[in-house]
Amino acid sequence: IVGQGFEDEETIYPVIRLHEAGIAVDIATKGRELITGRKGFPLKTLISFYAGLVDAEKVEARDYDFVVIPGGFEGPDRVRQIKHVLEFLKKMNEEKKTIAAICHGPWVLISAGILKGKKATCYPGIIDDLKNAGAIYINKPSVVDGNIITARHPRDVGDLMKSILSKFK
């Protein structure tokens, strides 16, 4: 699930890596909008070759095995304002489905109220937000706590994907 200004590499690499692993991928944006990343990457390129495009305001937990929330401070800030996405994440969490977020992506999990008591990591700029939400901050490239997977930074996207894919072997 991405919003305008998503972190390009935190979206591109997971989509291509999941496609490479034989996993069908949908990318959800508000209103199925073909947005661009923080560095100008057009989402249309991923949609053309690797993924479907769905409306973030209509996603249903029953249709998905897991979800990834990329960072980029603008993208997650936009995504966490979509009430349906927050309800979707709560339902995914209730069903113990895998929820992954990287960089500023944990903001969305914070807004969904699903990080209290969970070990997690994030971009350094939102550590206080993570702690204030009741999460236990761990400074590691990727942290797995039950069904929640988090990663710190674009350079940790490989660690994030290893953690996600290890759940689906």
N, C-alpha and C positions, 0 to 999 in steps of 0.2 A: 504494500500500500504506500503510495508516494504522493507528495504534493509538489506544487511548483517550487523550484529551487532545491530539489532533492540532490544529495551528494552523488555525483555521476558514477564514480567507481564503486560505490556501495550499492548501486542498483545494477549497473552493467554486469559486474562479475557474478553476483548471485544468480541473475537470470540466465546467463550463458552457462554457468557451472551446473545449475539445476537441469537445464535443457540437455546438457552433455551427459548427465546422469540418467536421462530418460524420464525425467519428471515433468509432467505438464505444468506450465506456469501461466497464471493470469496476473496481469498488473492492474491494480485498482487505482483509479483517480476519481476525484469528485466530478460527476457528470460525464465520465469517460473522456475527459479532456486530454488532448495530446500536448502535454506540457514539456518543459525543458528543464534540464538539470542546472545546478549552480554554475557550472562551467560551460553551459550552453549545449550540452548533449541533448539531441531531440529524442524523446521517448518513442517517437514514431519508428525509429530505426530498430529498436528492440521488438516492437509490436510487429513489424514487417517480417521478422525472421525467427523470433524465439518465443513469443508469448501472445496470449490473448489480451484484450483490453476489456475491463469490466468497470462498472460504476461502484465506487467506494461506498455510496449511500444505499447499495442494494446487496452487498456481499452477505452470505449466510454461512455460519459455522458448519452446518451440515455438509456443505459443498467442498470443504477444504481440510487437509490433513495438518497443515501448518501455515504460518504467516511470517513474513519478514518485513520489518519496518526499517528502511534505510534512514541515514541521517541527513546532514546538511541542515543547518539551523532553521532555515526558512521552511523547508518541506515538512518536517515533523510538526512545526508550530502550526502550519495550516491543517495538517491531518488531524491533530488532536482537537481541533474545533468542529470536527464532523461527529455529531452525537451518535450516528449509526455505527461508525467505526469503533467508538468506545464500547458500545453495547456488543458489537461483534467480538471484540477482544475479551470482554468479560465472559461471553458464552464460550469462546475457545478455551479460556482459562478454566472455566467450570468443567469442561469436558476433558481437561488435561491434555489438550492438543498443544503442540509445540508453537511457542511464540518467541520470535527472535527480533532483536533490535540492536542497532549499532550506532555509535557516535551520539548524536542528539536524538536518535530514535526512541530511547527510553522515556523521553518526555511524553510520548503517546501512551506508554504503559503506565506512567505516573498518573496521567489524566484519566485513564481507565480504572485506576485504583487497584491494580493487581500486583504491585511490587512490595507491599508492606510485609516485612519479615523475610523477604527473599534476598539472597546474595546476588549482586549484580555489579556490572561495571558500565562505564560511559565515557564520553568525552570529558576532559578535565573541567571545562566550563560549566558543566551541569552536575558536578559531584554534590554540591549543596542541595540541589533539587532532589537528587536521588535519596540522600540521607533524610531530608525533610519529609519525604514520602514514606519513610519507615523502612527503606531498603538498607541492606548491609553492603557498603561499598567495598569492593575488592579490586585492587589495581593489578589486573591481569589482562592479557590480550582478549581472552574470551572466558566467560564465566557461565557455567551451567548449574541451575538450581531447579531440579525437577523438570517441568516443562518450559521454563523460561531460560532463554539463552541471550546473553548480551555480549557486546564487544565495544572496545574503546574508540577506535580511530580507523580511518580508511586503510591505514597500513595493516590493520588487524582483520581485514575482510577474509583473508585466507583461513585464519583461525576460526572465525565465525562459521564459515562454510564447512570446515572439518567437523565442528561441533554439531551443526545441523544434520549433515549427511550421516554422522555416526548414529543418529537416532533412527535412521531409516534403512539400515543395512539388512 
